[in-house]
Amino acid sequence: MKSRNLRLYALEHPLVMLIALVLITVARIKTKRSDSNSAHKTNFILYAISLLLILSRIPWTKWLGLS
């Protein structure tokens, strides 16, 4: 795609949000099945990755009025 904004809103944003949602779901299922510390550690890592993915695809320049 030639337009950076079009690519962000049409492709990158929805795709990354879907990946983050899948990671959150996997983390939740993994924690429900086991009460061990390793499951909670995995849960934390997957939630952290999901949060970083979500924050990376928010159009901050539009929200903050930088462009």
SVG drawing of the C-alpha trace seen along z (x, -y; Angstrom):
<svg xmlns="http://www.w3.org/2000/svg" viewBox="-9 -19 17 46">
<polyline fill="none" stroke="black" stroke-width="0.4" points="0.0,0.0 1.3,-3.4 -0.4,-5.4 1.1,-5.0 -2.1,-6.0 -4.3,-3.7 -1.9,-0.7 -2.0,-1.5 -5.8,-1.7 -6.7,1.0 -4.1,3.7 -1.6,3.2 -4.0,2.0 -6.7,4.7 -4.1,7.5 -2.0,6.6 -5.1,6.1 -6.3,9.6 -2.9,11.1 -2.9,9.4 -6.4,10.7 -5.3,14.2 -2.3,13.9 -4.5,12.7 -6.9,15.6 -4.0,18.1 -2.6,16.6 -6.0,16.8 -6.6,20.4 -3.0,21.4 -3.5,19.9 -6.9,21.6 -5.4,25.0 -2.5,24.8 -1.7,23.1 2.1,23.4 4.4,20.5 5.6,21.2 2.0,20.8 1.8,17.4 5.1,16.4 4.0,17.3 0.8,15.4 2.7,12.3 4.9,12.5 2.0,13.0 0.1,10.1 3.2,7.9 3.7,8.8 0.0,8.1 0.2,4.7 3.2,3.7 1.6,4.8 -1.6,2.8 0.4,-0.3 2.6,0.0 -0.4,-0.3 -2.2,-3.1 -1.9,-6.2 -0.4,-8.4 0.4,-11.3 -3.3,-11.6 -4.4,-11.4 -1.8,-13.9 -2.2,-16.3 1.4,-16.0 0.7,-15.8"/>
</svg>
